[in-house]
Amino acid sequence: LGVREDARGTEKLKSVLSVLDRAPLLNEEAVGLVYWISAHTFCTLFEAARLFFPAGVQMKMRVEYSLAKPYRGLDLAALDGDERRAAALLAHKSPLPRDRFLKALGLSAESGLPERMVKAGLLLRNTRPVRRIGDATRKMVRLISDEEPPRLTPKQKNVFRVLRGAGGVSVREVCYFAGVTPAVVGALVKKGAAQYYDAEVYRNPYGGLPAPPAQDFTLSEEQRAAFDRLYRQYRSGKGGVSLLYGVTGSGKTSVFMRVIDRVRADGRGVIVMVPEISLTPQTVALFRGRFGSCVAVFHSGLTLAERMDEWKRVRNGDASIVVGTRSAVFAPLRDIGLIVMDEEQEGTYKSESSPRYHARDVAKYRCAYHRALLILSSATPSVETYYYAQAGRYSLNVLTRRYGEAKLPEVDIVDMNRELERGNRSIFSAPLADALRKNLAEKKQSILLLNRRGFNTFVSCRACGHVLTCPNCSITLTYHAANRRLMCHYCGFSIPFTTECPRCHENQVHYSGFGTQRAQQQL
């Protein structure tokens, strides 16, 4: 692939009608990363390039219709009723997209009227590319000249004075400050003193919410030592990777927040990734409280329009901190100084569909390109990350104590075999039952976490050992007491429960294990 200044040979060149984008969507770094992802994940170049674009920026082809000749030149007597109405509509509004054209005529989407009129030479059919999601705009007004024209009413003079002092403002704002209706502004426009125009606005998912107050914090000696090492590595200009390894509650977030302060002071961008969408709101609240409106959000929970506008905010330089899930690693920041992966061991950082990239690998590529620092933060780092830290490929910063000398909750492990020996056949151990009763007596709340649904989680034959599984998924079927059926929680397959084994036909089928239904019943 290349560019030549002159045409060689007998190639037939076509003229360029228009340029779809104001600026290239992929810069030099992104193009290199596209080739790298394609080579490392065995995907197509298009699949890799698509990771960099929000869904709304993609193009679709839209069919539009307009009159083939002036309305007055049509032989209306030769047209039927629908054709006359279509011609009259396009005489006032042309061209019209197919969906709006048919809706205005009260016709179904499958109507053949437009194509019939095209074949008859009455209409022109044009196909042009449009974005799936359009830009959000606000109606604005501004003065054409600062010289006040004669014969303005008192209300129009108020509008003129507001516009002369404020410049271009929205129609709603000028009506509010001048105490007039939009009709007064329209009259000023008709007199040639002002003009309307559209200004692009961003659909910010958190823009209408007040930012929580920033919380100041003081680093402990251990945190300060970790921060100093991380900041020295960042200032070295060589980039690299560092593992921030600390117990739960040790204040890892406070450490990399201080690093972010220094990176932003240098005018460089920051990407902060969290493993789950559910963690994003609290992280965004923390960052908005500290850094304000320069924070953008990237995750699939936003609408297509919000995702596109957040992408544009980052690309235009209106946001310098990006918070989100693994897709945030592709944020179009021009100069990245720091990337943080919180809970870096989580499997959600690995894409399950093509291209099957790992956000950590992409982050390492981008940090190497920008000579930025990558911080991998975790209380339980992945095996490969911890190995590289021990081997010296990553720098290692360890936080061994909880912030403020806070204590970890006590954990008691109960041997359920001993409980059976003591005659306890309940799914709850005696210490757990006592603790639940104590909490109830003290009007406190308890949370029981159980990772299995249903009444029983395992159904098998005691005669031949056959385990009943889903024929579609090969997953063990779960017994539900409410409807007395065996169900697969993957595909929804279900059969009535019976004690007869489908393999040996002995009445020895029994269920074991327990799920949330059985826990609820015993509670």
C-alpha positions, 0 to 999 in steps of 0.5 A: 500500500502506497501513494504515487503523485502521478498516474501510471499505466492505463489505470482509470482514476475516479474523482474524489467527491468528498472526504468523509472525515475531517481528520484521519481516524487512525494516527501513526501509533494506531496504524502500527497497533492495528498491524500488531494486533492483527499479527498477534491475534490472527485477526483481519486488519479491519477487525483490529482497526474497529477496536479504535472506533466508537460504534456511532462513528461508522458509516451506513448508506442512506437512500434519498429521493428527489424530483427528476424535473421541476414540479411545475413541469410534471404532468400531474394528470397522468399521475395517480393519487400517491404519485401526486402526493409524493411529487408535492412532498418533494417539491417542498422538501428535497431530497428526503431519506427513504424512511422519512419519505415513506412515513410522510406519505403514510406508506409501509417500509416495503412500499414499491412506490419510490422505485416505480417513480424512479423507473418512470423518470419522475424521481432521482435515487441517490445513495450517500454515506451518513454516520450511524449516530449524528452529532448533537448540536445546539441552536445558537445566535450571534451578531453580524455586526456590533453596530446597532441597527435603527428601529429596534424595539426595546426588547430587541435592543435588550437582545442586541446588548446581551449578544454584544456582551456575550458573543455567540450564545444559545437561543435559550440563554439569550432569552433567559438573560434578556427576558424575551421569547424566541420570537423576539430573537427571530425578529432580530435575525429577520432584520439582518442584525443577527444570525442563527448557527449550530454548535456541536455539544457533547452528550456527557453521561455524567455531565448533568450530575454534580461532582462529589467533593474531592477527598484529600488524603495523606500518604503513609510512609510505606505509600510515600516510598512506593509513590517516590519509586513510581514517580522516579520511574515515570520521570526517567522517560524510559517508561516501563511496567511496575507492579503495585502489590498491596493487601486489600485496603492498603491504599493502592488507589491513593498511591497511583492517584498521586502519580496521576497528579504529577502526570497531569501537571506535565500535560500528559494523558492518563488511562485508568482501567477497571475490570467490571462496568459495575466498578466504573461509577464509583471510580468515575465519582472518585476521579470527577471529584478530584479532577473535574470535567476532564474525565471521560468514561469508556464502557459498553454500558453507555449509549452509542451516542454517549460513547461517540461523544466521549471518544470525541472529547478525548480526541479533541483534547477536552478530556485528558483522563479516561476511566473505563473497562478494557476498551478504554485502552484504545482511547485516542489520547495524543500523549499518554503519560500513565496507564493504570490497570486496577485488579490486573489479574481479572480475566475480563481484561481478555477479550472473548471475541475476535480479536482476542487481545489482552488489554495488558498487552495493548497497554504495554505497546502503547506505553512503549510507544509513548515512553509512559509508565504502566502500573499493574495494581492488585492484591492478588496479581496474576502468576505471570505478572508476579513472576516478571516482577520477581525476575526484574522485568517489572519493578515491584512496589509492595504495600504490606500494611492496611492504611490507618492500621485498619484490620482485615476481617476475621475469617473462620474455616469450618470443617463440614465433615466434623459437623456431620460427625456431630449430627449436623446435617444442615447446610449451615455449620453450627458457628454460622447458625449461631452468628446469624442468630446473634445478628438477628437478636442485635438487629443487624444484617447478614449477607450469605454468598452462594455461587449456585442457583437451584435447590440441588446442584448435582444429580446422579445414580447411586447404582451405576454412577451416571451423572445427569448432564445437559445434552447440549452443553455437557453441564450437570443439571441442577434440581429446582424444587419449585417446579421439580425439574432438572435444568441447565443454566446455560441453554435453558434445557429442562426435564422433569425429575425422576428417580429412574436412571436413564442409563441403568433404569434403576430407581437410584437417582438422588441429588446432592449439593445445594443452591440458593433455593435450598439455602432459602428454605433452610433459613 
